[in-house]
Amino acid sequence: MKKLFFALVALTTLTLASCGNKPVEKEDTTGIEITAEAHDIVVSASFSPKQATTPYYCDLLPKSELQGIAQEAVADSIVGWIKQSLEYYKALYEMFEMEFDMSFEDYASVGKVEFEEGYEANTEYVAVAFYLDLDKEAALDGKVYTKDVTTGALPKSDLQLTLAYNEITQCLDITASNQTEPYYVALFSASMYARYTDNGYTDAELLAEDLESLLEYYPDYSVEDWMFQGNYSYDFAEDYGIEESDSFVALAGHYYYGYINSDVAKVQFDYEVEDPAASVKAYMAPTVKRVLREQMPIRVKGLKH
C-alpha cells in the first residue's frame, strides 16, 4: 500500500512539473502578417513580411479561384497564373506593335504593403502572400499566408447625369443633378463601343474599365485628375484629337473605387469635321492627358492585368 502511495505521489509530482514547464513557442521570424477589413466593396489590407528584404507576392484573390487547390500547391498555382498572364499580354502588345516591358519581378513586393481598393460586391476573398525566388521565378519555399475577408454591397450614388451633343458648338453638354459630386466621362467611336459590348461589357463596366486603363497608362495622374464636376460643356474633339468625321458614343457616371455606382448617362451622335486641315492633330496634344482608345488593346473581360 505504501508503494502504491509513493508511486501516486511521484506520478503527481511529475505531472505538475510537466504542466509548469511547457515548452515556450518560438516567435515566428519568417512569416508574413496580414490584415484585411471590408467596408462595403472597399477592402483595406496590409502585408508585413518578417523577412523585410525578401521579395514576396501579395494580392487579394476571389476565394472561388482557390477552391480545389491544395494548400501546398497554392503558391505554385499563382506563379503559373502570373507567367500565363505575362505571356498573354506580351502577345497582345506585340500584335498591336506596342512595347511590352513587364516582367515576373513586377509582381514582387519588398517590405510592408498597404492598399485600399474596391472589389466585387458581396464576394468572399482571400488575402494571399508568399515569398518569391526571383532568380528562379518561383515560390521560395511554398509556404502561403492567408486572411479571409468578405465584401458588402456596392453603395448607390443618386447622382443623375444627362448627355447631349450640341451640333452648333460641336461640344458634349453635360447636366449634373449635383454640382459638387465628381463624375467620369468617356468617349468611344461607335465601332469601338460595339467591339466592347460584343465582348460582354455593360456600359457601367466599360466606363470603369476606360478609367482604369487611363490610370494604368498614365500613373502620374490620379483619379481626381480625370473627374468632371457640375454642368459642363465638353470640347471632346480637342481633348481626343479627333480629325476625321465619325460616329461616337459618350458615357458618363459616378466612379467609386473601380466601379460605376450611379445610373450611366449615354448619347450616340455623328461628329462632322468641317475643316480637316484646321483640326487638332492627333495623337496627344501637349495639354491632353487622354490616349486614343483606338490605340489601346481590348482587354478580355474578367482577365486581371
Protein Blocks (a to p, Z undefined) as FASTA:
>chain_A
ZZmmmmmmmmmmmmmmmmmmcccddddfkbccdddddehjbccdddddfblmbccddddd
dfklmgoiafklmmmmmmmmmmmmmmmmmmmmmmnopacfbdfklmpcedjdddddddde
hiacddddddddfklopafklpacddddddddddddfbdcdddddfklopacdddfbfkb
ccddddddfklmmmmmmnopafklmmmmmmmmmmmmmmmbcfklmpcehjddddfklmno
pabdcdddddddddeehiacbdcdddddddddfblmlmccdehifklcbdcfklpccdde
hiaZZ
